[in-house]
Structures are given as C-alpha cells and as structure tokens.
Amino acid sequence: MRDGRGGAFGGRGAMSRVVSDSVDVYLFRRVNGRVQFLVLLRRPEVALGNTWHSVHGKVGGDETAHRAALREMRQTTGLTPRRFYSADLVGQFYDHFSDTISLTPVFAALVEGPGPVIMSPDYIDFAWCDLEEAVARLFSNVQRWAVRHIYDVIAMGGPEAELYRIE
C-alpha cells in the first residue's frame, strides 16, 4: 500500500540508516569468588549525562571492532585485560537525533585487582558492582541484558567462556 508520496504505509519513503561504528566493552573482575562489573557515570553536560554505562567508543579508520574495543577500554579506564572476549552479542538502539539504527558489537574484559580506574573526561565517577547492582544502575535494557549475558556465559568461567576468548 502506497501513501501517494512514494512511501509505504504512510511512511516518508526513506528508511533509517543502519550504522555499526561503535563498540561496547563490559569490564569485570572476580573478588573473593564474586563477579563485579565496572560501571561509569557520564558527566552531566555530555550526551546521556548523569547515567551509568559500560565503556563505549567509536571504531576508527581501519580498526577492527575488537581492536577498537581494546583501545577504548585502555583510553577510558587505563586498565589492561587479563582475558578479552567477544560476548557473542550485538547491542542495538535507535538514535532519534540522527535517525539511525546502531548495531554495536559487545565485548567483555576480565581485569585483575582493584587497579586504579583512570576515567576519560566524559565520566565523573565509577563503581565496581555485583550483577544486580550493575543491572540496577545501567541506563538501558540493552546494557542490562549484556551484563546478565556476560555474567552467565563468560564471567562465571568454564569451557563455554573459552569459546568466546579473543586474547
């Protein structure tokens, strides 16, 4: 069914652009047998200010997604992973400002120790949270689903986690 303007079903005829130019990295550690996730609080004056997130960043130039994820993790937190994983998950969201659908590969990084977290200027605070606290703090359903998935499949360890290991 056409609407007379070239669009179907009353639409404007153009589809939203689909982009895949960013990555998400969920850092976790194990303390006394408990898994904790790192969450970061965005500055009030930046996009999505005063909300909690994982590490998120853009893929640059000729970078692969996993190399961009490692770079963003190091730039944002100053931490280096002991193990690095593909989470076998792609986050998706609609950005109404740019009318784009974003598909974002998700990665998980096991880090050791309390280590100082050096935040990029986009963030004002951080917290190491158990699963339920991380879920309660994170901004979006996609993020909450990602930490649950990473907890179940990767963070608890075991043979299945090794299937997703990159480094």
C-alpha positions in Angstrom: 0.0 0.0 0.0 1.4 3.4 -1.0 0.6 6.7 0.5 0.9 8.9 -2.6 4.3 10.3 -1.6 6.2 7.2 -2.5 6.2 5.8 1.0 4.7 2.6 2.2 2.0 2.5 4.9 2.0 6.3 5.5 5.8 6.5 5.9 8.0 9.1 4.4 9.6 6.7 2.0 13.1 6.7 3.4 14.4 4.1 5.8 16.6 4.9 8.9 20.3 4.4 8.2 21.9 1.4 9.9 25.4 2.0 11.3 27.9 -0.1 13.0 30.7 2.2 14.0 31.0 1.8 17.8 31.7 -0.9 20.4 30.8 -1.6 24.0 33.1 -3.2 26.5 32.0 -4.6 29.8 34.9 -4.9 32.3 34.6 -7.4 35.1 36.7 -8.8 37.9 36.5 -11.6 40.4 36.9 -10.7 44.1 36.6 -13.5 46.6 34.8 -15.6 44.1 32.3 -12.8 43.3 32.0 -11.2 39.9 31.9 -7.4 39.8 31.3 -5.2 36.8 32.8 -1.7 36.3 30.2 1.0 35.5 31.0 4.6 34.7 28.9 7.7 35.4 28.7 10.2 32.5 29.2 13.9 33.1 26.0 15.9 33.3 26.9 18.1 30.3 27.6 15.3 27.8 25.0 13.2 25.9 23.1 10.9 28.3 24.6 12.8 31.2 24.2 11.5 34.8 23.6 8.0 33.6 25.7 4.8 34.2 27.3 3.0 31.3 30.0 0.5 30.2 32.9 1.6 28.1 31.6 2.8 24.8 33.5 4.2 21.9 33.9 4.6 18.1 35.7 2.4 15.8 38.4 4.4 13.9 39.7 4.2 10.4 40.9 0.7 9.5 40.4 -0.7 13.1 38.7 -3.9 13.7 35.9 -3.8 16.2 37.9 -5.8 18.8 41.0 -3.6 18.4 38.8 -0.6 18.9 37.3 -2.1 22.0 40.7 -2.8 23.5 41.8 0.8 22.7 38.7 2.4 24.1 39.0 0.3 27.3 42.6 1.4 27.8 41.9 5.0 27.0 38.8 5.2 29.1 39.9 3.3 32.2 43.7 2.8 31.9 43.1 -0.9 32.6 44.5 -3.8 30.5 42.6 -7.1 30.3 43.9 -10.4 31.6 41.5 -12.0 29.2 39.4 -10.5 26.4 36.2 -11.9 24.9 33.6 -11.4 22.2 30.4 -11.5 24.1 28.6 -13.0 21.0 26.2 -10.2 21.3 25.3 -7.1 19.2 23.7 -4.2 21.1 21.2 -2.3 19.1 19.4 1.0 19.6 17.7 3.7 17.7 19.1 7.2 17.8 16.3 9.6 17.1 18.6 12.6 16.7 20.3 11.2 13.7 17.6 8.7 12.6 20.0 5.8 12.7 19.8 2.3 14.0 23.1 1.5 15.7 24.4 -2.1 15.8 27.2 -2.3 18.4 29.4 -5.4 18.9 29.8 -6.2 22.6 33.0 -7.4 24.3 33.9 -8.5 27.8 37.2 -8.0 29.6 38.5 -9.7 32.7 40.7 -7.4 34.7 42.7 -8.1 37.9 42.9 -6.4 41.2 41.4 -3.2 42.4 43.6 -1.2 40.0 43.2 2.5 39.7 40.5 3.4 37.2 41.5 6.4 35.2 38.4 7.7 33.5 38.3 9.7 30.3 36.9 13.2 30.6 33.4 12.1 29.7 33.0 10.4 33.1 32.9 11.7 36.7 32.6 8.5 38.7 32.9 4.8 38.6 31.8 1.8 40.7 32.5 -1.9 40.9 29.1 -3.6 41.2 27.9 -7.1 41.6 25.5 -8.3 38.9 22.2 -7.0 40.5 23.7 -3.6 41.3 25.1 -3.2 37.8 21.7 -4.1 36.3 20.0 -1.5 38.6 22.4 1.3 37.7 22.8 0.8 33.9 21.0 3.1 31.6 19.4 0.9 29.0 17.8 -2.5 28.6 20.5 -3.5 26.1 23.2 -2.8 28.7 21.3 -4.7 31.5 20.8 -7.7 29.2 24.5 -7.6 28.2 25.8 -7.8 31.8 23.4 -10.6 32.5 24.6 -12.5 29.4 28.3 -11.9 30.2 27.8 -13.0 33.8 26.1 -16.3 32.7 28.3 -17.2 29.7 31.7 -15.6 30.3 32.3 -14.2 33.8 31.5 -17.4 35.7 34.2 -19.1 33.7 34.2 -22.6 32.3 34.6 -24.2 28.9 31.9 -22.2 27.2 33.7 -18.9 28.2 36.8 -20.1 26.4 34.9 -20.4 23.1 34.5 -16.6 23.1 38.0 -15.7 24.2 39.9 -13.4 21.8 43.1 -12.6 23.8 
